[in-house]
Amino acid sequence: MTREDKVALVSKLTESFKEADGVIVADYRGIGVSSLEELRKAAKESDVKVQVIKNTLAGIALNSVEKTGLELKDTNIFLWGDQLNVSKVAFKYAEKNKNFI
């Protein structure tokens, strides 16, 4: 990923995070691809965005919209959108997948 790509991604994420009421960061280590596809499908149905983002880039975007206090380390997947929908999607998925923290 070039520097220009990173700048464009941070800009896009900043706008997207700015509009979001809720952001959840979860460790997805040990979860298979097919299971993550279930999460993406459920998120899409609830108008929740889901993406694996480099922690550094996500941190820059989150800090620029004053969503601070998140400890970003290891392998993270980000869910964001309407606070209630984000919470519901994450909770339902976590019930089925104990590795989703």
C-alpha positions as CSV (number, residue, x, y, z in Angstrom):
1,M,0.0,0.0,0.0
2,T,1.5,3.3,-1.1
3,R,1.5,6.4,1.0
4,E,-1.2,8.0,-1.2
5,D,-3.4,4.9,-0.7
6,K,-2.9,5.2,3.1
7,V,-3.8,8.9,3.0
8,A,-6.9,8.2,1.0
9,L,-8.0,5.3,3.3
10,V,-7.5,7.4,6.4
11,S,-9.6,10.2,4.8
12,K,-12.4,7.8,3.9
13,L,-12.3,6.2,7.3
14,T,-12.4,9.6,9.0
15,E,-15.5,10.6,7.2
16,S,-17.1,7.2,7.9
17,F,-16.2,7.2,11.6
18,K,-17.5,10.8,11.9
19,E,-20.9,9.7,10.8
20,A,-20.9,6.6,13.1
21,D,-22.6,6.6,16.5
22,G,-20.9,3.4,17.6
23,V,-17.6,1.7,16.9
24,I,-16.6,-1.7,18.1
25,V,-13.1,-3.1,17.9
26,A,-12.8,-6.9,18.3
27,D,-10.0,-9.5,18.1
28,Y,-10.9,-12.0,15.4
29,R,-7.9,-14.3,15.8
30,G,-8.9,-18.0,15.4
31,I,-12.1,-17.3,13.5
32,G,-12.3,-18.8,10.0
33,V,-13.1,-17.0,6.8
34,S,-16.5,-18.6,6.4
35,S,-17.5,-17.5,9.8
36,L,-16.3,-13.9,9.2
37,E,-18.4,-13.9,6.0
38,E,-21.4,-14.6,8.3
39,L,-20.5,-11.5,10.3
40,R,-20.1,-9.4,7.1
41,K,-23.5,-10.6,5.9
42,A,-25.3,-9.8,9.2
43,A,-23.6,-6.4,9.3
44,K,-24.6,-5.6,5.7
45,E,-28.3,-6.5,6.5
46,S,-28.1,-4.1,9.5
47,D,-26.3,-1.3,7.7
48,V,-23.2,-1.8,9.8
49,K,-19.8,-1.4,8.2
50,V,-17.2,-4.1,8.9
51,Q,-13.5,-4.0,7.9
52,V,-10.1,-5.2,8.9
53,I,-7.9,-2.1,9.1
54,K,-4.3,-1.6,10.1
55,N,-4.3,-0.4,13.7
56,T,-2.1,2.6,12.9
57,L,-4.4,3.9,10.1
58,A,-7.6,3.2,12.1
59,G,-6.1,5.0,15.1
60,I,-5.3,8.1,13.1
61,A,-8.9,8.2,11.7
62,L,-10.5,7.6,15.1
63,N,-8.3,10.3,16.8
64,S,-9.1,12.8,14.2
65,V,-12.9,12.5,14.9
66,E,-12.2,12.5,18.7
67,K,-13.2,8.8,19.2
68,T,-10.4,8.0,21.6
69,G,-9.7,5.6,24.4
70,L,-9.4,2.5,22.2
71,E,-6.4,0.2,22.7
72,L,-5.5,-1.0,19.2
73,K,-3.2,-4.0,19.2
74,D,-3.0,-7.5,17.6
75,T,-5.5,-8.5,15.0
76,N,-8.6,-6.3,15.0
77,I,-11.8,-6.1,13.0
78,F,-13.8,-2.8,13.2
79,L,-17.6,-2.6,13.2
80,W,-19.2,0.9,13.0
81,G,-22.5,2.6,12.3
82,D,-25.6,3.1,14.3
83,Q,-24.8,2.3,17.9
84,L,-27.7,0.0,18.5
85,N,-27.2,-1.9,15.2
86,V,-23.5,-2.3,15.8
87,S,-24.1,-3.6,19.3
88,K,-26.7,-6.1,18.1
89,V,-24.6,-7.4,15.3
90,A,-21.5,-7.8,17.5
91,F,-23.5,-9.4,20.4
92,K,-25.3,-12.0,18.2
93,Y,-22.0,-12.9,16.5
94,A,-20.1,-13.2,19.8
95,E,-22.7,-15.6,21.1
96,K,-21.9,-18.0,18.3
97,N,-18.2,-17.4,18.1
98,K,-16.4,-17.4,21.5
99,N,-13.1,-16.3,19.9
100,F,-14.7,-12.9,19.0
101,I,-13.6,-10.6,21.8
